[in-house]
Amino acid sequence: MDQTPTMTALRRLLPYLKPVRGRLIVSGVAVLCSMICGLTIPLVLQQILDGPVARKETGPLPWLIIAVAVLGAVEALMFYVRRKLVAGPSTLIEARMRADIFAHLQRLPISFHDRWQSGQLLSRAVSDLSTLRRFIAFAGIFLIVNTLTLALGLAVLFFLAPVLGVITLICAAPLVFISTQYESKYATLTRRSQDQVGDLATVVEESVLGIRVLKAFGRGPHLAKRFAAQARELRGTELAKIRLLALLWGAIIMLPELGIAAQLLFGSLGVANGSLTVGTLVAGVTVATYLRWPTDSIGWLLAETNQAATAAARYWEVRDAEVTITDPLRPEELPADGVGAVRFEGVRFAHAGSDREILSGVDIDLRPGETVALVGSTGSGKSTLTMLVPRLADVTGGRVTVDGVDVRDLRLADLRSVVAMAFEEPVLFSASVRENVALGAEDVTDEQVREALRVAQAEEFVDRLPWGLDTRIGEEGLSLSGGQRQRLALARAVVGKPKVLVLDDPLSALDVHTEAEVERALRSVLSTVTALVVAHRPSTVRLADRVALLDEGRIAAIGTHEQLLKTSAAYRDQLSTLDDEPAEVAS
Ligand SMILES: Nc1ncnc2c1ncn2[C@@H]1O[C@H](COP(=O)(O)OP(=O)(O)OP(=O)(O)O)[C@@H](O)[C@H]1O
């Protein structure tokens, strides 16, 4: 995966900052004001020491003391204002960026999701964005303000006595060199640690989703060991970061201390020979002491900036991923009297970056209302072919049409309102039964949900659930049986009353009893639509009007089951490899 240069990644956040720039600028100005107040206090101190104290006159003293108190109060107030002002914008930016990456993930093609680990996406949408929020609210502002304060402080020192300014400058110069040396090393470590967090999130997610497999095979301890090893790697990276930061901090803290010592040495000599007043020396040392926070914080601020830049780069890597399946520039309309005829015409398909064509000229003509079962050896491309109808992937040659219109010429929303799909693995979301079914179409009424459940033979078991339609089903619907989940997935597929249904092996992995229930549901569902059904079992083949045999990227035979049994040796061979006995099918 290409890595976006980190600082460019940070700059690209500007459009998100734009709507709230007013408040961000005001909060920056507030911090600057508080810093200016802090830097003015030593100047008043100089006036007190060289004026009333040196001359032993107490007259102007109260006013000068009040000035110090007011400056201190304004400094504190401005800090408070910054904190108040910055909270809203930074959380707003985080929320917007999070919503945008989520929306983008929905648009990205399946091929993207096949390539990317879910934990990497999770860490980018959650922890990287929190890092960015912290940067915008705090480190980003202080990076600018502290740099200005350092420049201003230096100017004050030069104003007080050039020698004090020069000493501070000489002591600060090595910091620039050390910081640049450290920056690139720290950036590499930061990137590594943030990627490792993503890898860890992937392991946690996969092991939670696959907990049944892991338990059944007793692989929990093995995975726990692997996880611990990855966690140790992350710890190693974090320790390397801390060691590097410790070195930088050491240098950053030592250099200003040396500066203050040098100021005291040369300043005292100056006072002794009369070239400096005591007030100037005390004010100079106070300014240098005040500059310690802006100086000390540089290491931490650079670390935060690095972290934020890496987080931004990781964010943009996902946002820059190309949405390859989009609405056409000039969309066509489906005919109003469309009946759901589907044609595959010379369809070819190869995965991006792969030379191997999985489909190399598939022709199938699905007549309106007909069910065609697709059989073929494992890996022959059956699932791939089904994905081309609702454009989960696009053909690389030929075309797929619905009612005579190339699916690529239709708006995605229009296409997906007439074509519905159910998959081998019926994914259910942690939401109510109603929400899970209504996911299949927009603005669905309860009556429509019930009708879909009836068609999918699911109404009875849903009514037996503790809260009926409102029952929340667990993540991935794990609390339901396989057959119940399949029937809910079928209800979701039919709720929008599609004209075309594409089913990727809906009877796989079901026991005999459950299979019969889902088969009944399927018969009822298929009677109303044109359907392409991937079949791994003779029982699924039985549901079809015709069967197409996919072999070596082409349709090797197509016809009714009985015709093919008589005429196609390849079909008979294929059936003998299916899960049930061919004899059972023939009956
Ligand atoms: N991202 C990818 N890049 C390259 N090849 C891929 C990719 N994804 C899948 N394939 C290959 O595409 C081929 C077709 O896969 P597909 O899932 O369509 O087969 P299938 O007939 O549905 O198999 P099964 O019956 O086992 O479900 C397989 O050989 C698979 O290895």
The ligand as a MOL file (V3000), in Angstrom:
LIG
                    3D

  0  0  0     0  0            999 V3000
M  V30 BEGIN CTAB
M  V30 COUNTS 31 33 0 0 0
M  V30 BEGIN ATOM
M  V30 1 N -8.8880 -11.4060 -5.2450 0
M  V30 2 C -8.6610 -12.4520 -6.0410 0
M  V30 3 N -7.6290 -12.4400 -6.9210 0
M  V30 4 C -7.4040 -13.4830 -7.7530 0
M  V30 5 N -8.1770 -14.5980 -7.7780 0
M  V30 6 C -9.2150 -14.6630 -6.9270 0
M  V30 7 C -9.5240 -13.6060 -6.0090 0
M  V30 8 N -10.6250 -13.9440 -5.3160 0
M  V30 9 C -10.9860 -15.1680 -5.7640 0
M  V30 10 N -10.1510 -15.6050 -6.7190 0
M  V30 11 C -10.2360 -16.8830 -7.4840 0
M  V30 12 O -11.3600 -16.8050 -8.3220 0
M  V30 13 C -11.8280 -18.1280 -8.5890 0
M  V30 14 C -13.3330 -18.1540 -8.5860 0
M  V30 15 O -13.8040 -17.9450 -7.2470 0
M  V30 16 P -15.3510 -18.1280 -6.9110 0
M  V30 17 O -15.5250 -17.8500 -5.4710 0
M  V30 18 O -16.1520 -17.3240 -7.8790 0
M  V30 19 O -15.5710 -19.6790 -7.2100 0
M  V30 20 P -16.8190 -20.5710 -6.8900 0
M  V30 21 O -17.1100 -21.3430 -8.1410 0
M  V30 22 O -17.9320 -19.7750 -6.3390 0
M  V30 23 O -16.2170 -21.5330 -5.7860 0
M  V30 24 P -16.9740 -22.3570 -4.6400 0
M  V30 25 O -17.8560 -23.3260 -5.3370 0
M  V30 26 O -15.8650 -23.0270 -3.9270 0
M  V30 27 O -17.7190 -21.3650 -3.8000 0
M  V30 28 C -11.1810 -19.0320 -7.5560 0
M  V30 29 O -10.2300 -19.8480 -8.2010 0
M  V30 30 C -10.5050 -18.0830 -6.5950 0
M  V30 31 O -9.3080 -18.6300 -6.1340 0
M  V30 END ATOM
M  V30 BEGIN BOND
M  V30 1 1 1 2
M  V30 2 1 2 3
M  V30 3 2 2 7
M  V30 4 2 3 4
M  V30 5 1 4 5
M  V30 6 2 5 6
M  V30 7 1 6 7
M  V30 8 1 6 10
M  V30 9 1 7 8
M  V30 10 2 8 9
M  V30 11 1 9 10
M  V30 12 1 10 11
M  V30 13 1 11 12
M  V30 14 1 11 30
M  V30 15 1 12 13
M  V30 16 1 13 14
M  V30 17 1 13 28
M  V30 18 1 14 15
M  V30 19 1 15 16
M  V30 20 2 16 17
M  V30 21 1 16 18
M  V30 22 1 16 19
M  V30 23 1 19 20
M  V30 24 2 20 21
M  V30 25 1 20 22
M  V30 26 1 20 23
M  V30 27 1 23 24
M  V30 28 2 24 25
M  V30 29 1 24 26
M  V30 30 1 24 27
M  V30 31 1 28 29
M  V30 32 1 28 30
M  V30 33 1 30 31
M  V30 END BOND
M  V30 END CTAB
M  END
